[in-house]
Amino acid sequence: MWRLLLARLHPDAGGDQESFLLARALRDGLCKELRFDPVSTRDGMDSEHFLRTWRNTMNFWATRNRDALRGSRVHRCDKPEV
């Protein structure tokens, strides 16, 4: 709900800058756990571990996409022409 509120109040979306700043300050004050700090060690995850996990996930995703694309090319070539 915070994201929706801030998106509607954002000046680029036609909202009032003061209202946007007030809503953002309220969110930051009430929901400190929502702020993203990649350098912190929240939940025991340091920045090196975070980056290693992200890289491994992206490599897995890219491999799956590559395999899917190769498979679609093979299936397309195997179809008999009518």
C-alpha positions as CSV (number, residue, x, y, z in Angstrom):
1,M,0.0,0.0,0.0
2,W,2.9,2.3,0.7
3,R,4.2,1.9,-2.8
4,L,0.8,2.6,-4.3
5,L,0.4,5.7,-2.2
6,L,3.9,7.0,-3.0
7,A,3.4,6.3,-6.7
8,R,0.2,8.4,-6.7
9,L,1.7,11.2,-4.7
10,H,4.9,11.4,-6.7
11,P,5.4,14.7,-8.5
12,D,6.2,12.9,-11.8
13,A,2.7,11.3,-11.7
14,G,1.0,14.7,-11.1
15,G,1.1,14.6,-7.3
16,D,2.1,17.3,-4.9
17,Q,5.7,17.3,-3.8
18,E,5.0,18.2,-0.2
19,S,2.4,15.4,0.1
20,F,4.9,12.9,-1.4
21,L,7.6,14.0,1.0
22,L,5.3,13.8,4.0
23,A,4.1,10.3,3.0
24,R,7.6,9.1,2.5
25,A,8.8,10.4,5.9
26,L,5.8,8.7,7.5
27,R,6.7,5.4,5.8
28,D,10.3,5.7,6.7
29,G,9.5,6.5,10.3
30,L,6.9,3.8,10.8
31,C,8.4,1.0,8.7
32,K,12.1,1.0,9.2
33,E,12.4,-2.6,8.1
34,L,11.1,-1.7,4.6
35,R,14.2,0.4,3.7
36,F,16.7,-1.5,1.6
37,D,20.3,-1.3,2.7
38,P,22.4,-3.7,0.6
39,V,25.5,-3.1,2.8
40,S,23.9,-4.0,6.1
41,T,24.1,-7.4,7.6
42,R,20.4,-7.9,8.1
43,D,19.5,-11.6,8.6
44,G,23.2,-12.5,8.7
45,M,23.6,-11.7,4.9
46,D,26.6,-9.5,4.1
47,S,27.0,-7.8,0.8
48,E,29.4,-10.5,-0.6
49,H,27.0,-13.2,0.2
50,F,24.1,-11.2,-1.3
51,L,26.1,-10.6,-4.6
52,R,27.1,-14.3,-4.8
53,T,23.6,-15.4,-4.3
54,W,22.3,-12.9,-6.9
55,R,25.0,-14.0,-9.4
56,N,24.2,-17.7,-9.0
57,T,20.5,-17.0,-9.4
58,M,21.0,-15.0,-12.6
59,N,23.3,-17.6,-14.0
60,F,20.7,-20.3,-13.4
61,W,18.0,-18.1,-15.0
62,A,20.2,-17.4,-18.0
63,T,21.0,-21.1,-18.4
64,R,17.3,-22.1,-18.3
65,N,16.4,-19.4,-20.9
66,R,19.3,-20.6,-23.2
67,D,18.2,-24.2,-22.9
68,A,14.6,-23.3,-23.6
69,L,15.6,-21.3,-26.7
70,R,17.7,-24.1,-27.9
71,G,14.9,-26.5,-27.4
72,S,12.4,-24.4,-29.2
73,R,14.7,-24.2,-32.2
74,V,15.2,-28.0,-32.2
75,H,11.4,-28.6,-32.1
76,R,10.7,-26.1,-34.8
77,C,13.2,-27.8,-37.1
78,D,11.9,-31.3,-36.4
79,K,8.4,-30.5,-37.6
80,P,7.6,-32.0,-41.0
81,E,6.7,-29.6,-43.6
82,V,3.3,-29.8,-45.2
